[in-house]
Amino acid sequence: MAEAGLILARHHQRLGHDVSSDDPMKPLLEVKNLRVYYHTPRGPVKAVEAVNFGLKAGERFGLIGESGSGKSTMALSMMRLIKPPGHIESGEVLLDGVNVMTLSDDQMRKLRLAGIALISQGAMNSLNPVMRIKHQIADGLQSHGVRMSRQESDDRVGELLEWVGLRREVADMFPHELSGGMKQRVCIAIAISLRPRVIIADEPTSALDVVVQRQVMETLRRVQEDLEASVILIGHDMGLMAQFADRVGIMYAGRLVENGPVRDIFSDPQHPYSQLLIASLPTLEKKGLFQGIPGFPPLLLDLPPGCVFHPRCPYAMDRCAVEYPVLRPVGPNHSAACHLLDERQEVTS
Amino acid sequence: MTALLEAQHVTKIFGGGLIKKHRTLALEDFSLSIGGGQPSITGVVGESGSGKTTMARLLLGLESPTQGGVLYKGKDLRQLSRPEWHAFLQDVQIIFQDPFEVYNSFYTVDRVLTIPIAKFHLANSKRESRALVEEVLRAVGLRPEETLGRYPHHLSGGQRQRVMVARALLLRPKLIIADEPVSMIDASLRATVLDNLRQLNEEFGISLIYITHDLTTAYQISGNIIVLYRGSVAEAGDVELVVGQPQHPYTQLLIGSIPLPDPNRRWSGEAPASAIGEQAGDGMGCKFADRCPQAFSLCLGKAPPLFQTNSHRATACYLYRDYPSIRPEEMDTVFVRRTASSKIEAG
């Protein structure tokens, strides 16, 4: 209780006229050695395996992965929303130094939305079709113990709607009266209603057209900057990541294989998978400059020994089939998990 | 020369009956002719609600047009005799978006390949049938021994979609309509499926209509492109021209909204404020006028015709009203034709 109290106390302090005394170098959110498995009759499916990363306050982190890479499982585990047969095997998720894995269910419930908010995939389709938008936004506030008169509630909802670029009148509408982009903005309004410190957005625009996608992403960026919150954007669209993120992590078969500043990763990717993934992107400038990655992603039930990428890797060595490479630094704030980088270091040193 | 498949002034309106009074204009006065000479790849690009899937369904005979007609070898689809319909089913194939839903999960993937062989009497014996199946699987880069006998859930999305490409190839069609074939496939496998489609065109001489919301893949694969907006053609022509120097404000907006995979070239400025669906078009004037930054009085009166701004491009926008206008059925006269070496002629 004390720990959750601490988070909430800091949170409320921040809501007031707070002077942040936090060390700016210290990460706001830290994921340490997280392992999440789905237990099936045929054995454990290792959806997330030994993932480590940190997130600074105000940072936009992009978590890139293809289907089955464990990126959505990451989002759910950080919110502690994994349901059986999924299970968090080990690891810590530290928010402001407090391990959320040790909180009681009730403390965790209070932390969601107030400390960490999730905009899940297809969130706009989970709006209640028979409830007016204002009640859906106020619902989150009320369940977190915010007591308001009807007038105060309407004012608060109106402010939130204007914040995400919608008209106040939207409050009295039902979800079916809104377009996809408007519904997704309502979801952003709900997510920011308690001014969370971390917003996790899991493919927030995957069902939207490009023009609307751009509008929604720019809305998300604007509110994130206003709030000085951190964002973890989860997705597979490399273009969106390049546009939105400050830093990206690349996941493959449950592992984080590379993590670094967005410009470094796109201009000089270190892991062979990152290199091939970036080379597989079609462009609008020249025809035929992109190539697929040979082979297929591994089944998580039956992962290859050693490096999970070695069966598809053009540079695979004997060592890759036996030993899993750990993440090692390759530049400022940049790390990658590949044995090739060892070899290179030995050559240069 | 009679075209293989031709849409003539096709309009499709949904609703408007006794029960559902609300009318939706899905496609308006659309004309296109495919497969007259050289095999071609035509990209059809549009957002959701632009009418691109309705167009595919009309061309396949899955919907009947409200006005106009779809002709197969010069004959309206609704008047085809049984044998002609059978020939149509073999000549025109579809690849759907979702490589998960087209399979029956109780059967192995072999079934989607053996059924067309039986239906169209493509083989005389089991051995011949097997040889045919193996041939088409190899043509799309799959190993038959790793694919046959497996259940759909054993295969990845990319593999499943390639089996669908193989199935389409099996019938040696003259035209394949691919409706968002790669939008549910991961980036690393997308290129391979696109390559398969290109191969069908180049090696087997099959024409392709590639329908998508994704301008980048459409650019990569198509020779000509049609940009649809709320059921009407906004811009059409040589893909290099349309994507390289878009003329219609809508095409410009679309291209400007694509998130480029380059952190050094980020979206600049605020996104355009108005969004699709906020105002319902009533069919008067240009459908894009309510979102168009350059709209003027002319745009609100009457829908713009296609103006031929270049020998290989037509744009439906009054900004180009000084150029000669062309009728909708003349749209494909601006398309570039490929030469035998499959290089695109200079536009």
Interface residues (C-beta under 8 A of the other chain):
Chain A: E66 S67 S179 G181 M182 D209 V210 V211 V212 Q213 R214 Q215 M217 E218 H236 D237 M238 G239 L240 M241 A242 Q243 F244 A245 V262 R263 F266 L276 L277 I278 S280 L281 P282 T283 L284 K287 G288 F290 Q291 G292 I293 F296 P297
Chain B: E47 S48 S156 G157 G158 Q159 D186 A187 S188 L189 R190 A191 T192 L194 D195 H213 L215 T216 T217 Y219 Q220 V243 L253 L254 I255 S257 I258 P259 L260 P261 D262 P263 N264 R266 W267 E270 A271 P272 A273 A275 I276 G277 E278
